[in-house]
Amino acid sequence: MMLPENLRREIIIIEPTEAVTGCTISGEEVTEVLDMISAEFYVKRYVCYKYAHANGEGIITASLELQ
């Protein structure tokens, strides 16, 4: 389900626990969750960047743990 674009969004960046030095971001996975504060609906946007090793030996990404 797409959440309405007019809702305020709080963006939370989640980084991998591994070192990403020398890596390049190769994409992202975005998860949106409807939340509410004092009768205000807003969207929490979780962004997990994907990092590609410079030598082509794979991808590093953080695991999503909703808060």
Contacts in CASP RR format, 6 or more apart in sequence:
PFRMAT RR
TARGET T0000
AUTHOR 0000-0000-0000
METHOD contacts of the structure
MODEL  1
MMLPENLRREIIIIEPTEAVTGCTISGEEVTEVLDMISAEFYVKRYVCYK
YAHANGEGIITASLELQ
3 32 0 8 1.000
3 34 0 8 1.000
3 43 0 8 1.000
7 34 0 8 1.000
7 41 0 8 1.000
7 42 0 8 1.000
7 43 0 8 1.000
8 40 0 8 1.000
8 42 0 8 1.000
8 43 0 8 1.000
9 32 0 8 1.000
9 42 0 8 1.000
9 43 0 8 1.000
9 44 0 8 1.000
9 45 0 8 1.000
10 35 0 8 1.000
10 42 0 8 1.000
10 43 0 8 1.000
10 44 0 8 1.000
10 45 0 8 1.000
11 45 0 8 1.000
11 47 0 8 1.000
12 44 0 8 1.000
12 45 0 8 1.000
12 46 0 8 1.000
12 47 0 8 1.000
12 67 0 8 1.000
13 47 0 8 1.000
13 49 0 8 1.000
14 46 0 8 1.000
14 47 0 8 1.000
14 48 0 8 1.000
14 62 0 8 1.000
14 64 0 8 1.000
14 65 0 8 1.000
15 49 0 8 1.000
15 62 0 8 1.000
16 49 0 8 1.000
16 51 0 8 1.000
16 60 0 8 1.000
16 61 0 8 1.000
16 62 0 8 1.000
17 62 0 8 1.000
18 60 0 8 1.000
20 51 0 8 1.000
20 60 0 8 1.000
22 53 0 8 1.000
22 54 0 8 1.000
23 51 0 8 1.000
23 52 0 8 1.000
23 53 0 8 1.000
23 54 0 8 1.000
23 60 0 8 1.000
24 51 0 8 1.000
24 52 0 8 1.000
24 54 0 8 1.000
25 49 0 8 1.000
25 50 0 8 1.000
25 51 0 8 1.000
25 52 0 8 1.000
26 50 0 8 1.000
26 51 0 8 1.000
26 52 0 8 1.000
26 59 0 8 1.000
27 49 0 8 1.000
27 50 0 8 1.000
28 47 0 8 1.000
28 48 0 8 1.000
28 49 0 8 1.000
28 50 0 8 1.000
29 47 0 8 1.000
29 48 0 8 1.000
29 50 0 8 1.000
29 61 0 8 1.000
29 64 0 8 1.000
30 45 0 8 1.000
30 46 0 8 1.000
30 47 0 8 1.000
30 48 0 8 1.000
31 45 0 8 1.000
31 46 0 8 1.000
31 64 0 8 1.000
31 66 0 8 1.000
32 43 0 8 1.000
32 44 0 8 1.000
32 45 0 8 1.000
32 46 0 8 1.000
33 43 0 8 1.000
33 44 0 8 1.000
33 46 0 8 1.000
33 66 0 8 1.000
34 41 0 8 1.000
34 43 0 8 1.000
35 41 0 8 1.000
35 42 0 8 1.000
35 43 0 8 1.000
35 44 0 8 1.000
36 42 0 8 1.000
44 67 0 8 1.000
46 64 0 8 1.000
46 66 0 8 1.000
48 61 0 8 1.000
48 62 0 8 1.000
48 63 0 8 1.000
48 64 0 8 1.000
49 61 0 8 1.000
49 62 0 8 1.000
50 59 0 8 1.000
50 60 0 8 1.000
50 61 0 8 1.000
51 59 0 8 1.000
51 60 0 8 1.000
51 61 0 8 1.000
52 58 0 8 1.000
52 59 0 8 1.000
52 60 0 8 1.000
53 59 0 8 1.000
53 60 0 8 1.000
END
